[in-house]
């Protein structure tokens, strides 16, 4: 817990220093995307890492948030400080509905039904033209009035600050959740559902809490995305977004708070770096994903945690119990 | 209302195509419990290779089909032995991520190799119309439905009437007991994955002769196949066929009478409703291993 806390403080402090050092817009843009993805990956991690169910429907919340912010600001003229929380709240409502239906299922059923929800919302965004402008998307989401006279660099720095605050909020809430009784109960459910039930933990209750919290955070990230990119189309519901998020969580190490941050950093940079390879980019990316599953099954943070634990127990050679035992396909 | 028989016929034709393209997945997802996101890409590879065999190599359709089946069978076997085997019995997460990686790799490598243009697989018979009472279908589609039925029956026979099939059923009921009885379970897993791959790729080639083989089709095929498998119940052959036909008919009726734009939403809505009210699929009993 303390190690994790120190890591988070250190990373966030470094992130806060970045805009003072860097005046390059491209680098700032990448940094903003890293922060944005870090929020998404952390919120997904609440479900995947702490509830232990593999959700492929997280784009539902992201997209709901993005569309909410876009519609509220273009059609009703809401300012950004109001649209982003509203986006989070609406995504939270969607989370309650989706969670209520899906969390009763487990394993492959949960995976596919969450994916179905994201697809339903994508198709709705594609076809409900009166509300969402269909495949054309909603363009020209207004920027905050504050930025009316600011230059490009100032705008980037403003968005960087907003994203940083959003990530700080995400980490604070996740930290409070994970190290509360509710978080521990969720982990108990993840480790062994039946034992957890036998000591009076209601699985649905805690997994719902985690899912709704995740939905709130990714909805706010979606609202941020709508203003920053100033365009929202049905792509926000696409599976590709989901794939990036999942890879970030698993590369970094699910079930740790630091893991998704590292995952977001690595994957965003890898995607940018591979632009050099042009057409081969995605093929290489696919191979990298396969390699990670085979050679780094518990993610980078899982690796670090194991290493630290083995160092601590160095004198008597004790085998490190994996924090999450392999779940046998029953 | 006079169009109803036509809609129904179209729905049944599309439905049998859905059933065939989901059949491979019902083996891999239903029996092996690998949530195979590369399923659509295996289907796509079948189509692309079918195009290559019929137009570039100049083979006729059926020789091409055999060639595709053999090559893809070997490919499926290798994928299982070198990739899937290493993450077996670790829950579904590694499998999902692995197959997502595989699907990204296959789709984009195929894109580099043949480009985005739709590829036409040479059909074995002409596309002329056929009149059956009030219903019009093309000869090609009727032929494809027959081939579908044939393939489905063949797959069923392999599973229920052969030694390999018996070993498969034993392995998926209880791997340990099967191993004790002398079944080489590693080979059985690989054979199942290979069989799923073969069926998917044959479906891809067959349907590539009716529509066209496209590199980017994979995602859509995977989604529809997931829908069909969930509707029918995991690992159930009859369920996959029934789920496919149901999906085809409902989509055709919805497209005919309600709105064409929303057709794709039907499948997902059906899945959500199924899982809310009958979590083990429409056609399977509760005895399914959860």
Interface residues (C-beta under 8 A of the other chain):
Chain A: X48 X54 X56 X101 X102 X104 X105 X106 X107 X108 X109 X111 X112 X113 X115 X116 X117 X119 X120 X123 X124 X126 X127 X239 X243 X246 X247 X250 X279 X280 X281 X282 X283 X285 X286 X287 X288 X289 X290 X292 X293 X294 X297 X326 X327 X328 X329 X330
Chain B: X29 X33 X35 X83 X86 X87 X89 X90 X91 X92 X93 X94 X96 X97 X98 X100 X101 X102 X103 X104 X105 X106 X107 X108 X109 X111 X112 X219 X223 X226 X227 X230 X234 X259 X261 X262 X264 X265 X268 X269 X271 X272 X275 X276 X279 X289 X290
